[in-house]
């Protein structure tokens, strides 16, 4: 890491002079001002209240001009043999600007700043100079929470009413027992509505979600409530509309490597590396996010750069504040965990649970169709299911690396997330696919196992609304191509081979796809307010058990055993850090199973959670259909006192 530094007074050292803003003097910083700054390599950087420096990396340009909002044109100077163009202008925060880039072929184009901190509206429009010190932080003393305390609530800012809407939800979530909010990507994209994975301006929070200061207020409020807040970032591709790098910096891409979205980003190019390192520290420093989730790491070809960068970021914050970097990686690369990423989204865990709950075995679920209970047991014991085995879905490729040595908190476990709901043709949630008793039992496992739990927005009250794939592409040809691609994506699924059925797949660019995806909380439009309230109470109860009996002792937890006890049933045992034994028996089948032993009454006195089981049957060694039993043997909770049994089965 080369660009992280305390602020200095010499502008030639590529930092903001302290004379411009008196509060940048470390000795006199008021509590509401950051004392640690990260200087971005490019973009618009205030030198004083009325002077700004502009820098653009444009190695394929022969001329670049700065165009200010009042029509002022300022030629930018080329920095020798670097590809950078720069200039200074008498303007301050709020100034709108663009660059006019004439490339080596002589083609001229007006482009936004790839380092833009804010856009006026469209990603095709003007960028805005932002004063990163304008927001007055209330909770700079916040140092974050350790990873083992994490319970994640994944949210889409757009469907929750923007940054202001998410902020209004925080107190409720903290009260339920969530400890972390994770925002889906917010980098600027074309149109008003999008999942966020079509972002093209990585530093600019999308204008329809709110202003930079409203995002900072959201982060500030999360910290006030004791919540960590994470951000999903996309470093594997740029969206298909609004990416102008090809015009003046095609060196950003490597034609030798391909991704599902086209040519790969060239992470061997130092300036490209710097761009994304800048982005990492930008969110962690300027917005004080507590961590980042890295989307689709398997599509970042330069794994050495990725691993080294993540390790250096973690080392930088060691002992200063809790910063957590999490991967999504279809390759199950355990080597990127440990001293690099703190954890990975456990798609294996989701897929096998989904097969057991729904019986669906098409697509990637086919890899989990056989011996599903055994695969779930391996997931609970070792993290990954695929640790070097052949994947039939991937045409016989070997997938994964050994993960047995990793702590179980290296895996984020979930029943649903944006992908696993929204990538279904009709965006159905499990509440519409699975019997409620089975879903409650599975939720008991997710929230009380030693892996880090994640719930998707609406899951906390049993939402039944879909979460559809939605876009707002301004280009009608692109919008049509996305819809057609969506239909093609499901063409291999048996029921979609009929054209009439495929035609029913919602159009992502239709505003109704966005509107239908808004989760409706209890008390407004939910058709069954009582049911929603019961779900909220259920989640609150499970999280209370987790925080009292598991979280304080999660560090140094190790697996004792895990094995199948039926076609859809498993038994797993772990030794917690305080010496207690955590045991979970789960049956997602519609028939009871015998788990091989008879239990005395005092064994059942260790019960933390009982869903779907009768005591008499358990004493005879029988686990009920759609059931979950959680026991804790040894020290119980913070004060070594047992809590009331949660979720007692009905007579």
C-alpha positions in Angstrom: 0.0 0.0 0.0 1.6 3.2 -1.1 -1.0 6.0 -0.9 -2.1 5.8 2.8 -0.5 8.6 4.8 -1.1 11.2 7.5 -1.9 14.6 6.0 1.2 16.8 5.4 1.6 20.4 4.4 3.5 20.0 1.2 1.2 19.9 -1.9 4.0 18.5 -4.0 3.9 15.3 -1.9 0.4 14.7 -3.4 -1.5 15.6 -0.2 -3.9 18.4 0.8 -2.1 21.3 2.5 -3.3 21.7 6.1 -3.4 25.5 5.6 -6.5 25.0 3.4 -8.5 23.6 6.3 -7.5 24.4 9.8 -9.0 21.2 11.2 -6.5 19.1 9.3 -3.9 20.1 11.9 -3.7 16.9 13.9 -3.1 18.7 17.2 -6.2 20.9 16.9 -8.7 18.4 15.4 -12.1 18.7 16.9 -13.8 15.3 17.5 -16.0 15.5 14.5 -13.1 15.6 12.0 -11.1 12.7 10.8 -7.4 13.0 11.6 -6.4 10.3 9.1 -6.7 11.0 5.4 -6.3 8.9 2.3 -5.2 10.8 -0.8 -6.7 9.5 -4.0 -4.4 9.3 -7.0 -6.9 10.8 -9.4 -10.1 12.9 -9.4 -10.9 16.3 -8.0 -9.0 17.1 -4.8 -9.6 20.4 -2.9 -6.4 22.3 -2.3 -8.3 25.1 -0.5 -11.9 26.3 -0.2 -11.6 27.9 -3.7 -9.0 25.8 -5.5 -9.1 22.3 -6.8 -6.6 20.0 -8.4 -7.9 17.6 -11.2 -6.1 14.5 -12.3 -7.1 11.9 -15.0 -5.1 8.8 -16.0 -5.6 8.7 -19.8 -2.7 6.9 -21.4 -4.5 6.6 -24.7 -5.3 10.3 -25.0 -3.3 12.9 -26.8 -5.2 15.8 -25.3 -7.5 16.3 -22.2 -9.3 19.4 -21.2 -11.2 20.2 -18.1 -14.7 21.6 -18.8 -16.3 23.4 -15.8 -20.0 23.9 -15.3 -20.0 27.5 -16.6 -18.4 26.4 -19.8 -14.8 27.3 -18.8 -12.3 25.2 -20.7 -8.9 24.5 -19.1 -6.3 22.5 -20.9 -4.7 19.8 -18.7 -1.0 19.2 -18.7 0.4 15.7 -19.4 2.7 14.4 -16.8 5.7 13.0 -18.6 5.7 9.3 -19.3 2.9 8.5 -16.8 -0.3 8.7 -18.7 -1.6 11.3 -16.2 -3.1 14.6 -17.1 -3.6 17.3 -14.4 -4.5 20.9 -13.8 -5.6 23.2 -11.0 -8.6 25.5 -11.2 -10.1 28.3 -9.1 -13.3 26.5 -8.0 -14.6 24.7 -4.9 -17.0 22.2 -3.6 -20.2 22.0 -5.7 -18.5 22.7 -9.0 -19.7 20.6 -11.8 -17.2 19.3 -14.3 -16.3 16.9 -17.1 -13.3 16.0 -19.1 -13.0 16.4 -22.9 -10.7 13.6 -24.0 -9.3 13.3 -27.5 -7.8 9.9 -28.0 -4.9 8.8 -30.2 -7.3 8.1 -33.0 -8.5 11.7 -32.9 -11.9 10.9 -31.5 -13.3 13.4 -29.0 -15.6 12.5 -26.1 -17.0 14.3 -23.0 -16.6 11.9 -20.1 -17.2 11.9 -16.4 -14.4 11.5 -13.9 -13.7 7.8 -13.1 -12.8 9.1 -9.6 -16.0 11.1 -9.3 -17.2 11.4 -5.7 -20.7 12.5 -6.9 -22.7 12.8 -10.1 -25.3 15.4 -10.9 -27.6 12.6 -12.1 -26.7 10.3 -15.0 -23.4 8.5 -15.2 -23.2 10.1 -18.7 -23.4 13.6 -17.1 -21.3 15.9 -15.0 -19.2 15.0 -12.0 -19.2 17.2 -8.9 -16.4 18.5 -6.7 -17.0 17.3 -3.1 -15.4 18.4 0.1 -14.7 15.1 1.9 -14.3 17.0 5.2 -17.7 18.7 5.1 -19.6 16.1 7.1 -19.3 16.5 10.8 -18.9 13.0 12.3 -20.6 12.3 15.6 -18.9 8.9 16.4 -15.3 9.0 15.4 -14.4 7.0 18.5 -16.1 3.9 17.0 -13.5 1.2 16.5 -15.9 -1.5 15.2 -16.8 -4.9 16.4 -14.8 -8.2 16.3 -15.7 -10.5 13.5 -17.0 -13.3 15.7 -19.9 -11.1 16.9 -21.1 -10.6 13.4 -24.8 -11.2 12.4 -25.3 -9.7 8.9 -28.4 -8.1 7.5 -28.0 -7.7 3.7 -30.0 -4.8 2.2 -30.6 -3.0 -1.1 -30.6 0.7 -0.4 -32.9 1.5 -3.3 -35.8 -0.7 -2.3 -35.4 0.4 1.3 -35.9 4.1 0.5 -32.4 5.2 -0.1 -29.8 6.0 2.6 -32.4 7.8 4.6 -34.7 4.8 4.5 -32.0 2.4 5.6 -31.0 4.7 8.4 -34.6 4.7 9.7 -34.5 0.9 9.9 -31.3 0.6 11.9 -32.7 0.9 15.4 -35.2 -1.9 14.8 -32.5 -4.2 13.4 -30.1 -3.5 16.3 -33.0 -4.3 18.7 -33.5 -7.6 17.0 -29.9 -8.7 17.5 -28.3 -7.9 14.1 -24.8 -6.5 14.6 -23.9 -5.6 11.0 -25.6 -4.1 7.9 -24.3 -5.0 4.5 -25.3 -2.7 1.6 -25.5 -4.1 -1.9 -23.3 -2.1 -4.3 -24.0 1.6 -4.4 -21.4 2.7 -7.1 -23.2 4.9 -9.8 -24.9 3.0 -12.6 -27.2 4.0 -15.5 -30.8 4.8 -14.7 -32.5 5.1 -11.3 -32.9 1.4 -10.4 -30.4 -1.4 -10.5 -29.1 -4.2 -8.3 -25.8 -2.3 -8.3 -23.6 -4.8 -10.2 -23.7 -2.5 -13.3 -21.7 0.2 -11.6 -19.3 2.3 -13.7 -18.3 5.1 -11.4 -16.8 3.3 -8.4 -16.4 6.3 -6.1 -19.8 8.0 -6.6 -22.7 6.8 -4.4 -25.7 6.5 -6.7 -27.6 9.8 -6.8 -31.1 8.2 -6.4 -30.0 6.7 -3.1 -29.0 10.0 -1.6 -26.0 12.4 -1.2 -22.5 11.5 0.1 -23.4 13.2 3.4 -26.6 11.2 3.7 -24.5 8.0 3.3 -22.1 9.2 5.9 -25.0 10.0 8.2 -26.2 6.4 7.7 -22.8 5.0 8.6 -22.6 7.4 11.6 -26.0 6.3 12.9 -25.1 2.6 12.5 -22.1 3.2 14.7 -24.2 5.1 17.2 -26.4 2.0 17.6 -23.4 -0.4 17.9 -23.8 -1.7 14.4 -21.0 -2.4 11.9 -21.8 -1.5 8.3 -20.2 -3.2 5.3 -20.4 -2.4 1.6 -20.5 -4.8 -1.4 -17.9 -3.7 -4.0 -17.5 -4.9 -7.6 -14.0 -5.1 -8.8 -14.4 -7.8 -11.5 -16.1 -5.8 -14.2 -17.7 -2.5 -15.1 -21.3 -2.2 -16.3 -22.3 -2.3 -20.0 -23.4 1.4 -20.1 -21.5 4.5 -19.0 -18.0 3.0 -18.9 -15.8 5.4 -20.9 -12.4 4.0 -19.9 -12.2 2.2 -23.3 -12.0 5.6 -25.0 -9.0 7.0 -23.2 -7.6 4.2 -21.1 -8.1 0.8 -22.8 -5.1 -0.4 -20.8 -7.6 -0.9 -18.0 -8.6 -4.2 -19.7 -6.7 -7.4 -20.6 -8.0 -9.1 -23.7 -6.2 -12.4 -22.8 -8.6 -13.0 -19.9 -12.3 -13.2 -20.3 -15.2 -12.8 -17.7 -18.9 -13.3 -18.2 -19.0 -9.6 -18.8 -16.3 -9.3 -21.4 -12.5 -8.5 -21.2 -11.1 -8.8 -17.7 -9.9 -5.8 -15.8 -6.0 -5.8 -16.1 -4.8 -6.2 -12.5 -1.2 -6.5 -13.7 -1.2 -2.8 -14.7 0.0 -0.7 -11.7 -2.3 2.2 -12.3 -5.3 -0.1 -12.4 -4.1 -1.7 -9.1 -3.8 1.8 -7.6 -7.4 2.7 -8.7 -8.9 -0.2 -6.8 -6.6 0.2 -3.8 -7.7 3.8 -3.7 -11.3 2.6 -3.8 -10.8 0.2 -0.9 -9.4 2.9 1.3 -11.9 5.5 0.1 -14.8 3.5 1.5 -12.9 2.5 4.7 -11.5 6.0 5.4 -13.7 8.6 3.9 -17.0 6.9 4.7 -15.7 4.9 7.7 -17.3 1.6 6.5 -16.3 -1.3 8.8 -15.7 -3.7 5.9 -16.2 -4.7 2.3 -17.6 -7.7 0.6 -15.8 -8.4 -2.7 -18.1 -9.6 -5.4 -17.2 -12.6 -7.6 -13.5 -12.9 -6.7 -13.3 -15.9 -9.1 -13.6 -13.3 -12.0 -10.5 -11.4 -10.8 -7.7 -13.3 -12.6 -4.7 -11.9 -10.7 -5.2 -13.8 -7.4 -1.7 -12.9 -6.2 -2.5 -9.2 -6.4 -5.8 -9.8 -4.7 -4.5 -11.8 -1.9 -1.5 -9.5 -1.2 -3.7 -6.4 -1.3 -6.2 -7.9 1.1 -3.5 -9.0 3.5 -1.9 -5.6 3.5 -5.2 -3.8 4.2 -5.9 -6.1 7.1 -2.4 -5.6 8.5 -2.7 -1.8 8.2 -5.8 -1.8 10.4 -4.5 -4.4 12.9 -4.8 -2.9 16.4 -6.4 0.3 15.1 -10.0 -0.7 14.4 -11.9 -3.7 13.3 -12.1 -3.8 9.5 -13.5 -7.0 7.9 -12.9 -8.0 4.3 -15.2 -10.8 3.0 -15.1 -12.7 -0.3 -17.6 -14.2 -2.7 -15.6 -16.8 -4.6 -17.1 -19.6 -6.6 -13.7 -21.3 -6.7 -13.7 -22.1 -2.9 -10.1 -20.9 -2.7 -9.3 -21.5 0.9 -5.9 -20.0 0.3 -7.5 -16.6 0.1 -8.9 -16.9 3.6 -7.0 -17.0 6.9 -4.6 -14.0 6.9 -6.3 -12.6 3.9 -10.1 -12.5 3.7 -11.7 -12.9 7.1 -14.5 -15.0 5.6 -16.2 -16.1 2.4 -19.9 -16.4 1.6 -20.6 -20.1 1.9 -22.5 -20.9 -1.3 -22.0 -24.6 -0.7 -23.9 -24.4 2.5 -26.7 -22.5 0.9 -27.0 -24.9 -2.1 -27.2 -28.1 -0.1 -29.7 -26.5 2.3 -31.8 -25.4 -0.6 -31.8 -28.8 -2.2 -32.9 -30.4 1.1 -35.6 -27.8 1.6 -37.0 -27.6 -1.9 -36.0 -30.7 -3.7 -34.7 -28.6 -6.6 -31.7 -30.2 -8.4 -31.4 -28.3 -11.7 -28.5 -26.0 -12.6 -25.8 -25.8 -10.0 -28.0 -27.6 -7.4 -27.3 -30.8 -9.3 -23.9 -30.9 -7.6 -25.7 -31.3 -4.2 -28.5 -33.7 -5.2 -26.8 -36.9 -4.2 -26.0 -37.6 -0.6 -27.2 -34.2 0.4 -27.3 -34.8 4.1 -23.6 -36.0 4.0 -22.7 -32.9 2.1 -24.5 -30.7 4.7 -22.6 -32.5 7.5 -19.3 -31.8 5.7 -20.3 -28.1 5.4 -21.0 -27.9 9.1 -17.8 -29.6 10.0 -15.3 -28.1 7.6 -16.9 -25.1 5.8 -16.7 -26.0 2.1 -18.4 -29.0 0.6 -16.2 -29.0 -2.5 -12.6 -29.1 -1.4 -11.0 -30.5 -4.6 -13.7 -32.8 -5.7 -15.0 -33.0 -9.3 -18.0 -30.8 -10.1 -20.3 -32.5 -12.6 -22.2 -29.2 -13.1 -18.9 -27.6 -14.2 -18.2 -30.3 -16.8 -15.9 -32.4 -14.6 -13.7 -29.5 -13.3 -12.0 -29.9 -9.9 -13.4 -27.3 -7.5 -12.2 -26.0 -4.2 -9.3 -26.3 -1.8 -9.0 -28.0 1.6 -10.8 -25.8 4.3 -10.6 -28.1 7.3 -7.9 -26.0 9.0 -9.9 -22.7 8.9 -12.0 -21.5 11.8 -15.7 -22.0 11.2 -16.2 -18.2 11.5 -14.4 -18.1 8.1 -17.8 -19.0 6.4 -20.9 -16.9 6.1 -24.0 -19.1 6.1 -27.4 -18.1 4.8 -30.7 -19.5 3.5 -31.2 -16.6 1.1 -29.4 -13.6 -0.3 -29.9 -11.2 -3.3 -28.4 -13.8 -5.7 -30.2 -16.9 -4.5 -33.6 -15.2 -4.6 -33.1 -12.7 -7.5 -31.4 -15.1 -9.8 -34.5 -17.3 -9.8 -36.8 -16.5 -12.9 -39.5 -15.1 -10.7 -37.5 -14.1 -7.6 -39.4 -16.3 -5.2 -38.5 -16.3 -1.5 -38.4 -19.5 0.5 -41.5 -18.5 2.3 -43.4 -19.3 -0.9 -41.5 -22.5 -1.7 -41.0 -24.3 1.6 -43.3 -25.5 4.5 -43.0 -23.0 7.3 -41.9 -25.7 9.9 -39.0 -26.7 7.7 -38.0 -23.1 7.2 -38.1 -22.4 10.9 -35.9 -25.5 11.5 -33.4 -24.5 8.9 -33.3 -20.9 10.4 -32.5 -22.5 13.8 -29.4 -24.1 12.2 -28.2 -21.0 10.4 -28.6 -18.7 13.4 -27.2 -21.0 16.0 -24.3 -22.8 14.2 -20.7 -21.6 14.6 -20.6 -20.1 11.1 -21.4 -16.4 10.6 -25.1 -15.9 9.8 -26.6 -13.7 7.2 -30.2 -12.8 6.5 -31.6 -10.9 3.5 -33.8 -7.9 3.9 -37.4 -9.0 4.6 -36.3 -12.4 5.9 -36.6 -11.1 9.5 -40.4 -10.8 9.1 -41.0 -13.7 6.7 -41.5 -11.5 3.6 -43.3 -13.2 0.8 -42.7 -10.5 -1.9 -40.2 -11.6 -4.6 -36.9 -10.0 -5.1 -36.7 -9.7 -8.9 -33.7 -8.8 -11.1 -34.3 -5.2 -12.0 -32.5 -2.5 -14.2 -33.3 0.9 -15.6 -31.1 1.0 -18.7 -31.7 4.1 -20.7 -30.6 2.4 -24.0 -33.6 0.5 -25.3 -31.4 -1.9 -27.2 -29.5 -2.8 -24.1 -32.7 -3.2 -22.1 -34.0 -5.6 -24.7 -30.8 -7.6 -24.8 -30.8 -7.9 -21.0 -34.3 -9.3 -21.0 -33.5 -11.7 -23.8 -30.4 -12.8 -21.9 -32.5 -13.4 -18.8 -34.7 -15.7 -20.8 -31.7 -17.5 -22.3 -30.2 -18.0 -18.8 -33.0 -20.3 -17.9 -33.4 -22.1 -21.2 -31.8 -25.3 -19.9 -34.4 -25.6 -17.1 -37.0 -28.1 -18.1 -40.1 -26.0 -17.4 -38.7 -23.1 -19.3 -38.3 -25.0 -22.5 -41.9 -24.0 -23.4 -41.9 -20.6 -25.0 -45.2 -19.7 -23.3 -43.6 -20.2 -19.9 -40.4 -18.3 -20.7 -42.5 -15.3 -21.8 -43.7 -14.9 -18.3 -40.3 -14.1 -17.0 -40.5 -10.4 -15.8 -38.8 -7.7 -17.8 -35.9 -6.4 -15.6 -36.3 -2.9 -17.1 -40.0 -2.7 -16.3 -40.5 -0.4 -13.3 -42.9 -3.0 -11.8 -40.0 -5.4 -11.4 -38.5 -2.8 -9.0 -41.7 -2.0 -7.3 -42.6 -5.6 -6.7 -39.3 -6.2 -5.0 -39.9 -3.8 -2.1 -40.3 -5.9 1.1 -43.4 -4.8 2.9 -43.0 -4.8 6.7 -45.7 -5.8 9.2 -48.2 -3.1 9.8 -48.3 -1.7 6.3 -49.2 -4.0 3.4 -48.4 -7.4 4.8 -51.5 -9.5 4.4 -50.8 -11.3 7.7 -49.6 -8.9 10.3 -49.7 -11.6 13.1 -47.5 -13.9 11.0 -45.0 -11.2 10.3 -44.8 -10.3 14.0 -44.3 -14.0 14.9 -41.4 -14.2 12.5 -39.8 -11.1 14.0 -40.2 -12.5 17.5 -38.7 -15.9 16.3 -35.6 -14.2 14.8 -35.2 -12.0 17.8 -35.4 -15.1 20.1 -32.8 -17.0 18.0 -30.4 -14.1 18.0 -30.8 -13.6 21.7 -29.7 -17.3 22.2 -26.8 -16.8 19.8 -25.5 -13.7 21.6 -25.8 -15.2 25.0 -24.6 -18.7 24.5 -22.5 -18.8 21.3 -21.0 -15.5 20.3 -18.9 -15.0 23.5 -17.2 -18.3 23.0 -17.1 -18.6 19.2 -13.4 -17.9 19.0 -11.4 -21.1 19.1 -14.5 -23.3 18.4 -13.6 -26.6 16.8 -15.6 -29.4 15.3 -16.0 -32.6 17.2 -18.2 -34.6 14.7 -20.8 -34.2 12.0 -22.6 -36.9 10.1 -25.9 -37.7 8.4 -28.5 -39.5 10.4 -31.1 -39.7 7.7 -31.7 -38.7 4.0 -32.4 -35.1 5.0 -31.0 -35.1 8.6 -27.7 -34.4 10.3 -26.1 -34.3 13.7 -23.2 -32.0 14.4 -21.2 -31.3 17.6 -18.6 -28.5 18.3 -16.4 -27.6 21.3 -16.9 -23.9 22.0 -14.1 -21.7 23.3 -15.2 -22.0 26.9 -15.2 -25.8 26.8 -19.0 -26.2 26.3 -20.3 -28.6 23.7 -22.7 -27.3 21.2 -24.9 -29.9 19.5 -27.4 -29.5 16.7 -29.7 -32.1 15.3 -31.6 -31.1 12.1 -34.2 -32.9 10.1 -35.5 -31.2 7.0 -37.4 -34.2 5.8 -41.1 -34.8 6.2 -40.7 -38.0 8.2 -39.1 -38.7 11.6 -35.6 -40.2 11.8 -33.9 -42.3 14.4 -30.6 -40.8 15.4 -29.1 -43.9 17.1 -29.4 -43.4 20.8 -31.9 -43.0 23.6 -31.6 -39.9 25.7 -32.3 -39.6 29.5 -34.3 -36.7 30.8 -31.2 -34.8 32.0 -29.9 -34.7 28.5 -32.9 -32.8 27.4 -32.3 -30.3 30.2 -29.4 -29.0 28.1 -31.8 -27.9 25.3 -31.5 -24.4 24.0 -33.9 -24.7 21.1 -36.5 -27.3 20.2 -38.5 -27.0 17.0 -40.8 -29.8 16.0 -39.8 -32.5 18.5 -41.7 -34.2 21.3 -39.7 -35.0 24.5 -41.0 -38.5 24.5 -39.8 -39.2 21.0 -36.4 -37.7 21.7 -35.9 -39.9 24.8 -36.5 -42.8 22.4 -33.9 -41.5 20.0 -36.3 -40.2 17.3 -36.0 -36.8 15.7 -39.3 -35.3 14.4 -40.0 -34.2 10.8 -39.1 -30.6 10.0 -37.3 -30.2 13.3 -34.2 -28.7 14.9 -32.8 -29.5 18.3 -29.9 -27.4 19.8 -28.3 -28.5 23.0 -25.5 -27.0 25.0 -23.6 -29.2 27.4 -21.3 -27.6 30.0 -21.0 -23.8 30.7 -24.3 -22.1 29.7 -24.2 -18.5 28.7 -22.3 -15.5 30.1 -23.3 -16.2 33.7 -23.3 -20.0 33.5 -27.0 -20.1 33.8 -29.4 -21.9 31.4 -31.9 -19.8 29.5 -35.5 -20.9 29.0 -36.0 -23.4 26.2 -36.8 -21.6 23.0 -39.3 -22.9 20.5 -40.9 -25.7 22.5 -42.8 -28.1 20.3 -46.5 -28.1 20.4 -48.4 -31.1 21.9 
